[in-house]
């Protein structure tokens, strides 16, 4: 936990109380060994970041907050990912949230095993927990919206991406490398779609192309979906930080 995330409703008069059984309270006591007077990095969901001073640790954890500055703006990347294998799903969602994305849409595709949609890891509460864990790891207060779509084509028909966004659909045999589409130093909105293991089928790629998405690849390696998400977000972050 690199950032203690609190909901605005948990804060009253500049203080917050975490019940003793709360996951965050247990983590503060058992992992971080928090003590009275210790200061921790803290923030409000989609709000400001600052510090929390520990006032007590038992039976509940009581904190005094000092949050400075305005809320950070929403991240400029929206991620669409084919649903991965259940054991990789939490890793994918947490990684994306840690990097900082505005929202995550998990979609079906021809090469997605239909049994994946029966996994309890796709339950709303499980996904909400994963995005929180990712934000705590990455140190960001922007908790992304996350949704599951069992049908790809209706999702594409209804989806709306930010005006002027660079639209990328990742594919092992994409026509361009990422850096040929996302110029160094370029900021601005990006819509990124990552396919299932084995990639999108031709019909799906054509549908993305009709919406203005350019097919891109990272390199020679063919990656699992969760690994590809991490690699793509890292490469985009690097490209944005390089001089234009």
Helices and strands as residue ranges (DSSP letters): E 4-6, G 8-10, E 11-12, E 15-18, H 23-30, E 39-44, E 49-56, E 61-68, E 77-82, H 86-99, E 103-107, G 114-118, G 120-122, H 124-138, E 145-149, H 152-158, E 166-170, E 176-177, H 178-181, E 190-194, H 202-210, E 214-217, H 225-241
